[in-house]
């Protein structure tokens, strides 16, 4: 949904798997949106609402640039430009894995004379630049980009073998800094696994532009050869492939063919300071979204900071500041949604932070300064939005400061101006906050009481189970001893005890005269089959027991499966009445 240059609103959607776009105009008289026209939204909006797509509107030319898919099955990804006035379109090469390989589009924005698309591909995350004035090549390439180039992003922990975060999740728009450079902040993750990690990295737009304008292309001369940098002395074509020209339709076939076959730059875009700003360790919620709020004014005049807000997969928002060359410090962690749902979008302005999940939208304050009750705790937050008011003795957040009355130290987190002195090193300012829309203090107490009740019930059940098991075990042992004593005093004709159980410890039967082997019996004698777990051909099986006096004999086992050998020549008397024996 975008606001057009003519004042109309352009809204595009999946439209029940049949993409459509509509233009609306607001009527001041009726105070409603009136539909002006509808047109096909193919290649502008995806067919499936779950597909990752992005779009950016260019007001000057009344054009829309999209990164999405153009078919129902999602097999034709493309970066597409559509001129809304006449319907003229331009797209990336179809069915070319060197251009787009199963992309998931993350973001897009205009910077300078290019449109930048940020997305993750199969096994690679890339950023590409598209010339706004690109008219396509000469036929048959008149509907394809001639300025499409892309470069990989390097967000990794430096080491002899770097640890790479190679799945791009979210990107901010460029933020201008006091040094004149523009920075983008992006969150990455490792592929989904049991040790999944996330990271926050920053990139300079000037570095990206330099790589696109002057870097070496990565080429593969044959399908079997290695990918190598294309050296400048190898007769680089003029004008440089991928560069901006007045009329791209007049480019030679060699230039168009080169950029179509070799859009990838050899050099990866390095992160600022060649390392992540923040790393989320395994076992914690992954980073999913990011928002940036530049030029946050501190108490000290002329000093500004860049605030970063990171959404996580369990519904939290983390707040920190770009540390420059210092350590990264999370100044705030807020639980936004009651359920552990991932945050899918974040937007920040000077007043509020807007947080979006798949089913909810929340508006939060930028700071929670009032949670701190003393000067040391307030300063220890290291939050540029918070300062200790010496007059009112409160930790407050304001848009403008007077350094005579407020105490703040974003860099060190301590100040001798506090009445109680510097903060205790063991003191922790903010650990976990809950937004008011999630829980109230009464609800927190109620939840805490319920948790104690559940824990008490579980402990009681565990103790009762242990006591019952112990009592049953002692009773079983006592009955076993009583049965053994009773059996030893009876004749050998009794095969069952008073409870109907088979006695397996008949001392009067286990005499030397009755130790004939059960497996040495002839075919006419009854024997005993044992229920066993010995596998046949690797598959466990059960052998059925024979019935006493049934007239059937258990066949002798082969030498390889001789149970006598397995049982170390131990046996049972053949007149022993046994239903089942489990080994």
C-alpha positions in Angstrom: 0.0 0.0 0.0 1.6 3.3 -1.1 0.7 6.9 -1.6 1.0 7.9 -5.3 2.2 11.3 -6.6 -1.3 12.2 -7.7 -2.6 11.8 -4.2 -4.3 8.5 -4.8 -3.6 5.3 -2.7 -2.4 2.2 -4.5 -3.3 -1.1 -2.8 -2.2 -4.5 -4.1 -2.9 -7.9 -2.7 -3.2 -11.6 -3.3 -6.9 -11.3 -3.9 -7.6 -15.0 -3.2 -4.7 -16.3 -5.2 -5.5 -13.9 -8.1 -3.4 -10.8 -7.6 -5.1 -7.5 -8.1 -4.2 -3.8 -7.7 -6.6 -0.9 -7.1 -6.3 2.8 -7.0 -8.4 4.7 -4.4 -9.0 8.4 -4.0 -10.2 10.0 -0.8 -13.4 12.0 -0.9 -13.4 14.9 1.5 -17.2 15.2 1.1 -18.1 11.7 2.0 -14.9 11.0 3.9 -14.5 7.6 2.2 -12.1 6.0 -0.2 -13.5 5.7 -3.7 -12.2 3.1 -6.1 -10.9 4.7 -9.3 -9.5 1.7 -11.2 -8.4 -1.9 -10.9 -5.7 -3.8 -12.8 -3.9 -7.1 -12.9 -1.4 -7.4 -10.0 0.6 -10.3 -11.4 4.4 -9.8 -10.7 3.4 -7.0 -8.3 1.8 -9.0 -5.5 2.4 -12.7 -4.9 -0.3 -15.4 -5.2 0.3 -16.7 -1.8 0.2 -14.3 1.2 2.9 -16.4 2.9 5.4 -15.6 0.2 8.2 -13.2 1.1 7.9 -10.2 -1.2 8.9 -6.5 -1.2 8.1 -3.4 -3.2 9.1 0.3 -3.5 7.2 3.1 -5.2 9.1 5.8 -7.2 6.9 8.9 -7.3 8.9 10.8 -9.9 8.2 8.3 -12.7 5.0 6.8 -11.1 6.7 3.4 -11.1 6.6 0.5 -8.8 9.5 -1.9 -8.3 8.8 -5.3 -6.8 10.6 -8.5 -5.8 8.1 -11.4 -5.8 6.9 -14.3 -7.9 4.8 -14.2 -11.0 3.2 -17.6 -11.1 0.8 -19.6 -8.9 3.4 -22.3 -7.9 6.0 -19.7 -7.0 8.6 -21.1 -9.5 9.2 -17.8 -11.3 10.9 -15.3 -9.0 11.6 -11.9 -10.5 12.6 -8.3 -9.8 10.0 -6.3 -11.8 9.4 -2.7 -12.7 6.0 -1.5 -13.8 5.2 2.0 -15.0 1.6 2.6 -13.8 0.8 5.1 -16.4 1.2 2.9 -19.5 1.8 -0.6 -18.1 5.3 -1.0 -19.5 7.3 -3.6 -17.6 10.9 -4.8 -17.1 12.0 -7.9 -15.4 15.0 -10.1 -14.5 16.0 -13.1 -16.7 13.6 -16.0 -16.4 14.8 -19.4 -15.3 18.4 -18.3 -14.7 19.9 -19.4 -11.4 22.8 -17.1 -11.7 20.4 -14.2 -11.5 17.8 -15.4 -8.9 18.0 -18.8 -7.2 14.9 -19.4 -5.0 15.0 -15.9 -3.4 13.3 -14.8 -0.3 12.9 -11.0 -0.6 13.5 -9.1 2.6 13.5 -5.4 1.8 14.0 -2.7 -0.9 14.6 1.0 -1.0 15.9 3.8 -3.2 19.4 5.1 -2.6 20.9 7.6 -5.1 20.1 6.6 -8.6 19.6 2.9 -7.8 16.9 0.7 -6.3 18.5 -1.8 -3.8 16.8 -5.1 -3.2 17.9 -7.2 -0.2 17.1 -10.9 -0.2 18.5 -14.3 0.7 19.0 -16.9 -2.0 19.7 -20.6 -1.9 23.0 -20.8 0.0 23.8 -17.0 -0.4 22.5 -13.7 0.8 22.9 -10.9 -1.7 22.2 -7.2 -2.3 21.6 -5.9 -5.8 21.3 -2.5 -7.4 18.9 -1.7 -10.2 19.1 1.4 -12.4 15.9 3.4 -12.3 16.5 4.6 -15.9 17.1 1.1 -17.3 15.1 0.5 -20.4 16.2 -3.0 -21.0 18.5 -4.2 -23.8 18.0 -4.5 -27.5 15.8 -7.2 -28.8 15.5 -10.0 -27.7 16.6 -8.5 -24.3 14.3 -5.5 -24.4 12.2 -6.7 -21.4 15.2 -7.7 -19.2 17.5 -5.7 -16.9 20.9 -4.6 -18.3 22.1 -3.1 -14.9 21.3 -5.9 -12.6 24.4 -6.7 -10.3 24.5 -8.3 -6.9 27.0 -8.8 -4.1 27.2 -11.1 -1.1 27.0 -9.7 2.4 29.7 -10.8 4.9 28.3 -10.9 8.5 30.7 -13.2 10.4 32.7 -13.6 13.6 36.3 -13.1 12.6 38.6 -16.1 13.2 41.0 -18.4 11.3 37.9 -20.1 10.1 35.2 -17.4 10.3 31.7 -18.2 11.7 29.2 -17.0 9.1 25.7 -15.8 9.7 24.4 -16.4 6.1 20.6 -16.0 6.3 19.4 -12.4 6.0 16.2 -11.7 8.0 15.6 -8.0 8.0 17.2 -4.7 6.9 16.7 -1.0 7.8 16.8 1.9 5.3 20.0 3.9 5.0 20.7 6.1 8.0 22.9 9.2 7.6 25.6 9.6 10.2 27.6 12.7 11.4 30.6 11.5 9.4 28.7 11.9 6.1 28.3 8.2 5.5 25.1 6.2 5.3 24.7 2.9 7.1 22.2 0.1 6.9 21.6 -2.3 9.8 20.7 -5.9 9.2 19.9 -9.0 11.3 21.2 -12.4 10.2 20.8 -16.0 11.4 22.5 -19.3 10.8 20.5 -22.0 9.1 17.9 -23.6 11.3 19.5 -26.2 13.6 19.9 -27.2 17.2 22.6 -24.5 17.6 21.0 -21.7 15.7 22.5 -18.2 16.4 21.7 -14.7 15.3 23.7 -11.5 14.7 23.3 -7.8 14.0 25.7 -6.2 11.5 26.0 -2.8 9.9 27.1 -2.0 6.3 28.2 1.3 4.6 26.3 2.1 1.5 29.4 3.8 0.1 31.2 0.5 0.3 28.4 -1.3 -1.5 28.3 1.3 -4.2 32.1 1.1 -4.7 32.0 -2.7 -5.1 29.2 -2.4 -7.7 31.0 0.4 -9.6 34.6 -0.7 -9.5 34.8 -4.3 -8.2 35.7 -7.4 -10.1 33.0 -9.6 -11.5 32.9 -13.3 -10.5 32.9 -15.4 -13.7 32.8 -19.1 -14.5 34.2 -19.8 -18.0 32.8 -23.3 -18.2 30.3 -25.3 -16.2 33.2 -27.4 -14.8 35.6 -24.6 -14.1 36.1 -22.7 -10.9 34.6 -19.3 -10.1 37.3 -16.7 -10.5 37.5 -12.9 -10.5 37.3 -11.2 -13.9 40.5 -9.2 -14.1 40.4 -5.7 -15.5 43.2 -6.4 -17.9 41.1 -9.0 -19.6 39.6 -6.4 -22.0 36.8 -5.0 -19.8 33.9 -4.0 -22.0 33.1 -0.3 -22.3 30.8 1.0 -21.0 31.2 -1.2 -17.9 28.5 -3.9 -17.7 25.9 -3.0 -15.2 26.6 0.7 -15.3 24.1 3.4 -15.9 23.8 4.7 -19.5 21.5 7.2 -21.1 19.8 4.6 -23.4 20.4 1.0 -22.4 18.5 -0.3 -25.4 21.5 0.7 -27.6 24.0 -1.4 -25.6 25.9 -4.0 -27.6 25.0 -7.6 -27.4 28.3 -8.4 -25.9 27.7 -6.1 -22.9 24.2 -7.4 -22.4 25.3 -11.0 -22.7 28.1 -10.4 -20.2 26.0 -8.9 -17.4 23.2 -11.5 -17.9 25.8 -14.3 -17.5 27.9 -12.7 -14.8 25.8 -10.5 -12.4 27.7 -11.5 -9.2 30.5 -9.4 -7.8 33.6 -11.2 -6.6 34.1 -9.2 -3.5 31.7 -9.6 -0.6 30.4 -6.5 1.2 32.2 -6.4 4.6 30.5 -5.5 7.8 31.5 -2.3 9.5 34.4 -3.0 11.8 34.5 -6.4 10.2 32.4 -8.0 13.0 28.8 -8.1 14.3 27.5 -5.4 16.6 25.6 -8.0 18.6 25.5 -11.8 18.6 22.6 -13.9 20.0 24.0 -17.2 21.5 22.4 -20.7 21.0 19.3 -21.4 23.0 18.0 -17.9 22.8 15.2 -16.5 20.6 16.4 -15.7 17.1 16.4 -12.1 15.7 13.5 -11.6 13.2 13.1 -7.8 12.7 14.9 -4.5 13.2 14.1 -0.8 13.3 16.4 2.2 13.7 15.9 5.6 15.2 18.7 7.9 14.3 19.9 11.2 15.9 18.7 10.6 19.5 19.8 13.7 21.3 21.6 13.1 24.6 21.9 15.5 27.6 25.3 16.7 26.3 24.7 19.3 23.6 25.6 18.3 20.0 25.9 14.6 20.9 23.5 12.2 19.2 23.1 8.4 19.2 21.5 5.8 16.9 18.9 3.6 18.7 18.3 0.1 17.4 15.3 -2.0 18.2 15.4 -5.8 17.5 12.4 -8.1 17.3 12.8 -11.7 18.3 11.0 -15.0 17.5 9.5 -15.1 21.0 7.7 -11.8 21.0 10.4 -9.6 22.6 11.9 -6.3 21.6 15.6 -5.5 22.5 16.9 -2.0 22.6 20.5 -1.0 22.2 22.6 1.8 20.6 25.2 1.6 17.9 28.3 1.3 20.1 30.8 2.7 17.5 34.0 1.1 18.8 32.7 0.3 22.2 30.9 -2.8 23.6 27.3 -3.5 22.7 24.9 -3.1 25.6 21.2 -4.0 25.6 19.5 -1.3 27.6 16.0 -2.7 27.5 14.2 -6.0 26.9 10.4 -5.8 26.7 8.0 -8.7 26.4 5.4 -7.4 23.9 3.0 -10.3 23.2 1.6 -12.7 25.8 2.3 -15.7 23.5 5.7 -16.5 22.2 4.9 -15.4 18.6 7.6 -14.0 16.3 7.7 -10.3 15.5 7.3 -9.8 11.8 7.6 -6.0 11.5 9.0 -3.1 13.5 8.6 0.7 12.9 9.9 3.5 15.1 9.3 7.3 15.1 10.2 9.9 17.6 7.2 9.2 19.8 6.5 5.4 19.7 7.6 2.0 18.6 5.1 -0.1 16.5 5.4 -3.8 16.8 3.6 -6.3 14.5 3.0 -10.0 14.8 0.9 -12.2 12.5 -2.3 -11.4 14.5 -1.6 -8.2 16.6 -0.2 -4.7 16.4 1.1 -2.9 19.5 2.3 0.6 20.1 5.0 1.0 22.8 6.9 3.9 24.4 10.5 4.3 23.3 11.7 4.1 26.9 10.9 2.8 30.4 12.9 5.3 32.4 10.4 5.5 35.3 11.3 1.9 36.2 14.5 3.2 37.9 14.1 4.6 41.4 17.5 6.2 42.0 20.1 8.2 40.1 22.7 5.5 39.9 20.2 3.0 38.4 19.0 5.6 35.9 22.5 6.5 34.7 23.5 2.8 34.6 20.8 2.2 31.9 23.1 3.9 29.4 19.9 4.9 27.5 20.1 8.2 25.7 16.3 8.6 26.1 16.7 8.6 29.9 18.3 11.0 32.4 18.1 11.7 36.1 16.2 14.9 37.0 18.1 16.4 40.0 15.2 18.7 40.7 12.4 16.2 40.9 14.7 13.2 41.8 13.1 11.0 39.1 14.4 9.1 36.1 12.6 10.8 33.1 12.6 10.6 29.4 12.5 13.8 27.3 13.1 15.0 23.8 15.1 18.0 24.9 17.5 18.3 27.8 19.1 21.0 30.0 22.5 19.8 31.1 22.4 21.8 34.3 19.5 19.7 35.8 19.9 16.3 34.3 22.5 13.6 34.8 23.3 11.1 32.1 26.3 9.1 30.8 25.6 6.8 27.8 29.2 5.8 27.4 30.3 4.7 30.9 27.0 4.2 32.7 28.0 6.0 35.9 28.3 9.5 37.2 29.7 11.2 40.3 26.9 13.7 40.1 24.5 11.2 41.5 23.8 11.8 45.2 24.6 8.2 46.1 27.7 8.1 43.9 28.5 5.6 41.2 26.4 2.5 40.7 27.2 -0.8 42.4 29.1 -3.0 39.9 26.8 -5.9 40.9 23.6 -3.8 40.1 21.6 -4.7 37.1 19.3 -2.0 35.7 16.7 -3.6 33.5 16.5 -7.3 32.9 13.0 -8.0 31.6 10.1 -5.7 31.2 6.5 -6.4 30.2 4.5 -3.9 28.2 1.3 -2.8 29.9 -0.8 -4.5 27.2 0.6 -7.9 28.2 0.5 -8.1 31.9 -0.5 -5.8 34.8 1.1 -6.0 38.3 -2.0 -7.9 39.6 -1.8 -10.4 36.8 1.9 -10.9 37.5 1.1 -11.7 41.2 -1.7 -14.0 40.1 0.5 -15.8 37.6 3.2 -16.2 40.3 0.7 -17.7 42.7 -0.6 -20.1 40.1 3.0 -21.2 39.3 3.6 -21.9 43.0 0.4 -24.0 43.1 1.3 -26.0 40.0 4.8 -26.7 41.4 3.4 -27.8 44.8 0.9 -30.2 43.1 3.7 -31.7 40.9 6.0 -32.2 44.0 3.1 -33.8 45.9 2.4 -36.2 43.0 6.1 -37.1 42.8 6.4 -37.8 46.5 3.2 -39.9 46.5 4.4 -41.9 43.5 7.7 -42.6 45.1 6.0 -43.7 48.4 3.6 -46.0 46.6 6.4 -47.6 44.6 8.5 -48.2 47.8 5.5 -49.7 49.6 4.6 -51.9 46.7 8.2 -53.1 46.4 8.5 -54.0 50.1 5.2 -55.9 50.0 6.2 -57.8 46.9 9.5 -58.8 48.5 7.7 -60.0 51.6 5.3 -62.1 49.6 8.1 -63.6 47.6 10.0 -64.6 50.8 6.8 -66.1 52.3 6.1 -68.0 49.1 9.6 -69.4 48.9 9.4 -70.6 52.5 6.0 -72.2 51.9 7.2 -73.9 48.7 10.3 -75.5 50.3 8.1 -77.2 52.9 5.7 -78.8 50.3 6.1 -81.8 48.1 7.6 -81.5 44.6 4.2 -82.0 43.0 3.1 -78.4 43.7 4.0 -76.2 40.7 2.1 -73.1 41.7 1.9 -71.0 44.9 -1.2 -69.8 46.6 -1.5 -66.8 44.2 -1.4 -69.0 41.1 2.1 -67.9 40.2 4.7 -70.3 38.7 7.5 -71.0 41.0 10.9 -70.7 39.3 12.9 -71.5 42.3 11.9 -75.1 43.2 14.9 -76.1 45.4 13.5 -79.7 45.8 13.3 -80.1 42.0 16.8 -78.8 41.2 18.6 -82.0 42.3 21.3 -83.8 40.4 19.0 -86.7 39.3 16.7 -84.2 37.5 19.3 -82.2 35.6 18.6 -83.8 32.2 18.9 -81.2 29.4 15.5 -80.2 28.1 16.9 -79.8 24.6 18.2 -83.4 24.6 14.7 -84.8 24.7 13.5 -86.9 21.8 10.8 -86.0 19.4 8.2 -87.8 21.5 8.8 -85.9 24.7 7.4 -82.5 25.6 9.9 -79.7 25.9 9.8 -76.0 26.8 10.1 -73.1 24.3 11.6 -69.9 25.6 10.4 -66.4 24.7 13.5 -64.7 23.5 14.6 -61.5 21.9 17.3 -63.1 19.7 17.0 -61.5 16.2 16.8 -63.3 13.0 18.4 -61.4 10.1 18.5 -58.3 12.3 14.8 -58.4 13.1 13.6 -59.1 16.7 11.1 -61.9 17.0 9.2 -63.9 19.7 9.1 -67.7 19.9 5.7 -69.1 21.0 5.7 -71.4 24.0 4.6 -75.0 23.7 1.7 -76.4 25.8 2.4 -79.0 28.4 1.2 -82.6 27.2 0.3 -81.1 23.9 2.1 -83.8 22.0 4.2 -81.3 20.2 7.9 -81.0 20.6 10.1 -78.0 20.2 12.5 -78.5 17.3 16.1 -78.5 18.1 17.9 -75.3 17.4 20.8 -75.1 15.1 24.4 -74.9 16.3 24.6 -71.2 15.6 21.5 -70.4 17.7 22.0 -73.0 20.5 20.5 -71.6 23.6 22.4 -74.0 25.7 25.6 -72.3 24.7 24.1 -68.9 25.3 22.9 -69.9 28.8 26.2 -71.4 29.8 24.7 -74.9 30.0 22.1 -73.8 32.6 18.7 -75.5 32.3 15.3 -76.2 33.8 13.9 -79.6 34.7 11.8 -81.0 32.0 8.9 -81.8 34.3 8.7 -78.2 35.3 5.5 -76.5 34.5 6.2 -73.2 32.8 3.9 -70.9 30.9 6.5 -68.2 29.9 10.0 -67.4 30.7 11.4 -64.0 29.8 15.1 -63.7 29.3 
